[in-house]
Amino acid sequence: MLISVTGIDGSGKSTLVRGLTEVLNSKGHEVVVVRPMHHDAQLLRMFAGARRLAPDDAAWAQQVEGFIGLHTCWVMAAKTCEVVLPALERGAVVVSDRWVADHVTSQEWFGVRLDPATAPLDRLPVPNVEIFVDVPAALAQRRIDARDPAGSIGSGPEFLTYFRERLLEWYDDRPHLRLDGSKPPQGVLAGALSTLNGRLSR
Protein backbone atom coordinates (compact mmCIF):
# COMPACT_ATOMS: atom_id res chain seq x y z
CA MET A 1 0.00 0.00 0.00
CA LEU A 2 1.15 3.51 -0.86
CA ILE A 3 0.07 6.30 1.48
CA SER A 4 0.91 9.90 0.65
CA VAL A 5 0.80 12.75 3.14
CA THR A 6 0.32 16.18 1.61
CA GLY A 7 0.09 19.71 2.99
CA ILE A 8 1.80 23.07 3.26
CA ASP A 9 4.92 23.47 5.40
CA GLY A 10 3.94 23.64 9.06
CA SER A 11 0.81 21.56 8.57
CA GLY A 12 2.13 18.61 10.57
CA LYS A 13 2.93 16.25 7.69
CA SER A 14 6.20 14.97 9.10
CA THR A 15 4.68 14.51 12.55
CA LEU A 16 1.87 12.45 11.04
CA VAL A 17 4.33 10.39 8.99
CA ARG A 18 6.29 9.57 12.14
CA GLY A 19 3.13 8.66 14.01
CA LEU A 20 1.86 6.40 11.23
CA THR A 21 5.24 4.71 10.99
CA GLU A 22 5.34 3.95 14.71
CA VAL A 23 1.80 2.59 14.86
CA LEU A 24 2.02 0.50 11.70
CA ASN A 25 5.39 -0.93 12.75
CA SER A 26 3.90 -1.86 16.11
CA LYS A 27 1.21 -3.80 14.27
CA GLY A 28 3.77 -5.83 12.39
CA HIS A 29 3.81 -4.00 9.07
CA GLU A 30 7.05 -3.22 7.29
CA VAL A 31 6.91 0.53 6.76
CA VAL A 32 9.13 2.38 4.29
CA VAL A 33 9.20 6.16 4.56
CA VAL A 34 10.19 8.16 1.51
CA ARG A 35 10.70 11.86 0.84
CA PRO A 36 10.41 11.81 -2.96
CA MET A 37 11.12 15.51 -3.48
CA HIS A 38 14.26 15.56 -1.34
CA HIS A 39 17.20 16.71 -3.47
CA ASP A 40 20.91 16.40 -3.03
CA ALA A 41 21.75 19.55 -1.05
CA GLN A 42 24.93 20.27 -2.99
CA LEU A 43 23.12 20.01 -6.30
CA LEU A 44 20.47 22.45 -5.16
CA ARG A 45 23.14 24.93 -4.12
CA MET A 46 24.61 24.64 -7.60
CA PHE A 47 21.22 25.43 -9.16
CA ALA A 48 20.68 28.37 -6.85
CA GLY A 49 24.16 29.67 -7.61
CA ALA A 50 23.34 29.78 -11.31
CA ARG A 51 21.08 32.76 -10.63
CA ARG A 52 24.18 34.85 -9.98
CA LEU A 53 25.01 34.76 -13.68
CA ALA A 54 22.15 37.15 -14.32
CA PRO A 55 20.69 38.26 -10.97
CA ASP A 56 18.46 40.97 -12.49
CA ASP A 57 17.23 38.95 -15.46
CA ALA A 58 13.69 37.70 -14.73
CA ALA A 59 13.68 35.44 -17.79
CA TRP A 60 16.92 33.79 -16.69
CA ALA A 61 15.58 33.27 -13.16
CA GLN A 62 12.49 31.67 -14.68
CA GLN A 63 14.63 29.25 -16.68
CA VAL A 64 16.56 28.28 -13.55
CA GLU A 65 13.32 27.67 -11.63
CA GLY A 66 11.93 25.67 -14.52
CA PHE A 67 15.00 23.47 -14.58
CA ILE A 68 14.77 22.85 -10.83
CA GLY A 69 11.07 22.02 -11.17
CA LEU A 70 11.63 19.50 -13.95
CA HIS A 71 14.66 18.07 -12.15
CA THR A 72 12.43 17.39 -9.15
CA CYS A 73 10.09 15.39 -11.39
CA TRP A 74 12.98 13.11 -12.31
CA VAL A 75 14.13 12.91 -8.68
CA MET A 76 10.65 11.65 -7.79
CA ALA A 77 10.70 9.15 -10.65
CA ALA A 78 14.13 7.85 -9.63
CA LYS A 79 13.18 7.46 -5.99
CA THR A 80 10.00 5.67 -7.01
CA CYS A 81 12.03 3.15 -9.01
CA GLU A 82 14.73 2.76 -6.36
CA VAL A 83 12.62 2.72 -3.21
CA VAL A 84 8.85 2.81 -3.67
CA LEU A 85 8.22 0.11 -6.28
CA PRO A 86 10.52 -2.52 -4.71
CA ALA A 87 8.89 -1.91 -1.32
CA LEU A 88 5.38 -2.24 -2.73
CA GLU A 89 6.34 -5.40 -4.59
CA ARG A 90 7.43 -7.10 -1.39
CA GLY A 91 4.26 -6.06 0.42
CA ALA A 92 5.53 -3.19 2.52
CA VAL A 93 3.53 -0.10 3.41
CA VAL A 94 5.11 2.98 1.85
CA VAL A 95 4.43 6.30 3.55
CA SER A 96 5.44 9.26 1.41
CA ASP A 97 6.10 12.70 2.88
CA ARG A 98 4.73 14.70 -0.10
CA TRP A 99 3.69 13.46 -3.52
CA VAL A 100 2.58 14.80 -6.90
CA ALA A 101 0.08 17.35 -5.57
CA ASP A 102 2.74 19.09 -3.49
CA HIS A 103 5.13 19.52 -6.38
CA VAL A 104 2.67 20.60 -9.07
CA THR A 105 0.82 23.11 -6.90
CA SER A 106 3.86 24.65 -5.22
CA GLN A 107 5.72 25.11 -8.51
CA GLU A 108 2.95 27.35 -9.81
CA TRP A 109 4.03 29.95 -7.24
CA PHE A 110 7.42 30.12 -8.93
CA GLY A 111 5.80 30.43 -12.33
CA VAL A 112 6.65 26.85 -13.30
CA ARG A 113 3.73 24.91 -14.71
CA LEU A 114 4.31 21.18 -14.79
CA ASP A 115 2.08 19.17 -17.09
CA PRO A 116 1.68 15.70 -15.56
CA ALA A 117 0.75 14.42 -19.01
CA THR A 118 4.25 15.08 -20.33
CA ALA A 119 6.39 15.02 -17.18
CA PRO A 120 7.50 11.82 -15.42
CA LEU A 121 4.87 12.54 -12.78
CA ASP A 122 2.15 10.77 -14.74
CA ARG A 123 4.17 7.53 -14.51
CA LEU A 124 4.22 7.51 -10.72
CA PRO A 125 1.87 5.10 -8.94
CA VAL A 126 -1.35 6.59 -7.62
CA PRO A 127 -1.43 6.38 -3.81
CA ASN A 128 -3.99 4.00 -2.34
CA VAL A 129 -4.72 6.68 0.25
CA GLU A 130 -3.92 10.38 -0.16
CA ILE A 131 -3.98 12.28 3.13
CA PHE A 132 -4.25 16.06 2.93
CA VAL A 133 -3.33 17.68 6.25
CA ASP A 134 -4.96 21.10 6.04
CA VAL A 135 -4.17 24.09 8.26
CA PRO A 136 -4.70 27.83 7.89
CA ALA A 137 -1.63 29.61 6.53
CA ALA A 138 -1.30 31.80 9.64
CA LEU A 139 -1.06 28.79 11.95
CA ALA A 140 1.43 27.10 9.66
CA GLN A 141 3.62 30.21 9.66
CA ARG A 142 3.59 30.38 13.46
CA ARG A 143 4.76 26.78 13.60
CA ILE A 144 7.50 27.44 11.06
CA ASP A 145 8.67 30.51 13.01
CA ALA A 146 8.79 28.48 16.22
CA ARG A 147 11.03 25.79 14.77
CA ASP A 148 13.10 27.90 12.36
CA PRO A 149 13.04 31.70 12.76
CA ALA A 150 15.09 32.05 9.57
CA GLY A 151 12.25 30.53 7.56
CA SER A 152 12.59 28.31 4.53
CA ILE A 153 11.77 28.15 0.85
CA GLY A 154 8.31 26.93 1.81
CA SER A 155 7.45 29.73 4.22
CA GLY A 156 5.97 33.20 4.10
CA PRO A 157 2.28 34.09 4.50
CA GLU A 158 1.68 34.80 0.82
CA PHE A 159 3.33 31.59 -0.35
CA LEU A 160 1.56 29.46 2.26
CA THR A 161 -1.82 30.98 1.42
CA TYR A 162 -1.28 30.42 -2.29
CA PHE A 163 0.00 26.87 -1.81
CA ARG A 164 -2.95 25.94 0.43
CA GLU A 165 -5.49 27.36 -2.02
CA ARG A 166 -3.95 25.41 -4.88
CA LEU A 167 -4.02 22.19 -2.82
CA LEU A 168 -7.68 22.77 -2.01
CA GLU A 169 -8.37 23.13 -5.74
CA TRP A 170 -6.27 20.05 -6.55
CA TYR A 171 -8.25 17.85 -4.17
CA ASP A 172 -11.63 19.34 -5.02
CA ASP A 173 -12.46 16.44 -7.35
CA ARG A 174 -9.89 13.83 -6.33
CA PRO A 175 -10.37 11.08 -3.74
CA HIS A 176 -8.51 11.93 -0.55
CA LEU A 177 -8.71 12.02 3.23
CA ARG A 178 -8.68 15.60 4.48
CA LEU A 179 -7.59 16.06 8.09
CA ASP A 180 -7.68 19.17 10.26
CA GLY A 181 -4.01 19.80 11.01
CA SER A 182 -4.86 22.43 13.63
CA LYS A 183 -5.87 19.62 16.00
CA PRO A 184 -3.32 18.05 18.39
CA PRO A 185 -1.03 15.52 16.64
CA GLN A 186 -2.68 12.53 18.33
CA GLY A 187 -6.06 13.64 17.02
CA VAL A 188 -4.73 13.96 13.48
CA LEU A 189 -3.12 10.53 13.76
CA ALA A 190 -6.35 9.00 15.06
CA GLY A 191 -8.22 10.44 12.08
CA ALA A 192 -5.76 8.88 9.66
CA LEU A 193 -5.79 5.51 11.40
CA SER A 194 -9.59 5.36 11.39
CA THR A 195 -9.42 5.21 7.60
CA LEU A 196 -6.29 3.12 7.25
CA ASN A 197 -7.32 0.42 9.71
CA GLY A 198 -10.05 -0.65 7.36
CA ARG A 199 -7.65 -0.81 4.40
CA LEU A 200 -4.79 -2.66 6.06
CA SER A 201 -4.96 -6.29 7.07
CA ARG A 202 -2.31 -8.71 8.21
Secondary structure, DSSP 8 states (H G I E B T S, - for coil): -EEEEE--TTSSHHHHHHHHHHHHHHTT--EEEE-TT---HHHHHHHHHGGGGSTT-HHHHHHHHHHHHHHHHHHHHHHIIIIIHHHHHTT-EEEEES-HHHHHHHHHHTT----TTTSGGGGS---SEEEEEE--HHHHHHHHHHH-TT--TT-SHHHHHHHHHHHHHHGGGS--EEEETTS-HHHHHHHHHHHHTTT---
